[in-house]
Amino acid sequence: MHLSAPTVLILASGRGERFVASGGNGSKLQALLGHKTVLQHTLDAVRASALPWYLEDSGQSGMGDSIAAAVRATSEASGWLILPGDLPLIQSDTLRRVAAALHEHDVVVPTYRGQRGHPVGFSARCAAALCQLSGERGAASIVRQFAAFELTVHDVGCVSDIDTVDDLRKAEGLLRST
């Protein structure tokens, strides 16, 4: 991958309260999906993309805090792809396409059948704003501020996050059908 490739920030600090409330045991990222954990599926796709990556699992209290901590830890990056760790069906090609689109746009949001998904890509111009994020809110305000480019993808994995036990069952069905 080109030296100026953005870094994929895999966010894995969340508490997963909805998963437990829905009947799940422990961390949704450690739940088994097939023979691997949810997080391992996500990591495998990131590795297959050949993009640089960073795992943010330091226990930050909110999405904004996690994003800011990860951007500060990778401050030399040319940009970032924000990828929650609970997207086990994400395709490595989607990661590469979002990364490539960052050469033309400051913010890139993949869409699947009109639904916005992840990873959301941010150019280095967004660094200061990303570093100022805090609390539960993610980077939606930055996506609006920079008028995000919507990149159409054919990857249900970009919108298939695991928040509940039912989401995990749906992902198992999707995994079997691929």
N, C-alpha and C positions, 0 to 999 in steps of 0.2 A: 504494500500500500504506500502511496505517496507520503513523503515526510510531513506534509502539511495536513494530513488526515486528522479530523477531529477525534477527540477521545470519547468513548462511550462511558457514561457514568451510570453504573448499575446501582440503583437505590435499594438497599436491603436493611434499612433501619426501622421500618414500620413495625408497629405492635401487632397488627393483624387481628384487631378486636372483633371485626365483623365475622372473620373466619371462625373464631372460637364461639362467638354468639350463635353461629349457624350450626353448631354441633361438631366443629373440627377440634382435633386434639393438637395443642401446641401451635407452633409457627406454621403459617401457610407456606412459607418458603421451603420448609423441610418436609411438607406433605409429599407423599409419593404420587407420581404421575407416571404410570407404567413402572419401569424399573429404576427410575431416577427421581430425585427430588425436583420440585418446581424450580428452585433456584439453579440446579444443575442443568436443566434444559435451557434456561435463559443464558447461563454462562457458556454452554456449548455453542449456541447460536452466535454469541458475541465472538468467541474464539474463531469460529468458522468464517466470520466476516473479515478477519485479518486486520481489523481496526485496533488501535491502542484502546485500552480500557482500564477502568478503575472501579473497584468495588467499595461502595460507601456503606459500611455496616458498623459504624461506631456508636450506634444507639441514639442518634439525634432524635429530638422529640417531635419534630414535624417535618413535612415534605419540604417546606422552604428552608429549614435549617439543614436538612440533608443535602439539598442541591447546593446551597451556599458553601457548606463544608467541602463537598466534592470538587466544586470549581476552584476553591482556594487551594486544595491539595494538588490540583493539576493546572496551576495558573499559567504554565508555559504552553498549554495546548492552543491549537489554532481555532478551536471551537469545541462544542460538546454535543453529544446526543444523550438526552436524559431518558433513561430506560428503567422503569420500575422493575424490580426483580421478580415480580409476579406475572410476567408475560412469557410463559414457557413455550408458547407456540410461535414466537416471533421468528421470522425467517432472516437468515444472514443477508440475503439479497436486499431486503427492506432496509437494513442498517446501512449497507453500502450505497443504496440509492439516496437515502436521506443525507448521508455524508457528502455525496457528489453534488447534491442540490445546494448545499451550503456554499459552494464556490460562487453561486449566482444570487443567493438570498441570505438575509441575516437570520431569519427564522423559518424553519421548514416543519410542517406538520403533515405526517402521512394520514391519508384518509382511505377507508375501506367502505365501499358502498355508501358514501356520504357521511360516514361516522369518523370523527377525528380520533386518532390513536397515538401510539408511541412507537419509536422514540421521537421526541420533539428535538429538532436540531437547532442549535444556537451558534452564531458566529462569534468570533472574539470581540466584536463590537458590543456584544451583550454582557461581557464579563462583569463590569461594575454593577449593573442591575441585578445579575444573578447572585453576586456576592452579598447583596443587601437583603436577599430574601430571608424570611424567618417565619416561624409558626407553622400552622397547618396548611396554609395556602401554598400552592405550587407556583409555577411561573406563568400562570394565565395572563397576568397583567403585562408581562414582557411580550408574550405572544401578541397581545392586542397592540401594544406600543409600537412594535416593529412590523405590523401588518404582515402576518405570517403567510408564506406561500403554502398552499395546500397541494401536496403531492399524492396523486392517486396511485394506490398500490393494490395488488391482488393478493393480500395477505391477511386472512382473518385473525392471525396471531397478533397483529398490531392492536386489535381491539378486544382481545380475549384475556383479560386479566382475571386473576384468581382472588376473589374477595370472600366467597362463601364455599361451603361444601358442594352446593349445587353447581357453582362455577367449575369446581374441580371435576365433577362428573361430566359436565359438558365438554371440558378440555380433553378428558379421556376419550370421549366419543370422537372428537375431532382428530385426536392423535391416531386412533385406530383407523380412521377413514383416509389417512394420507399415505 
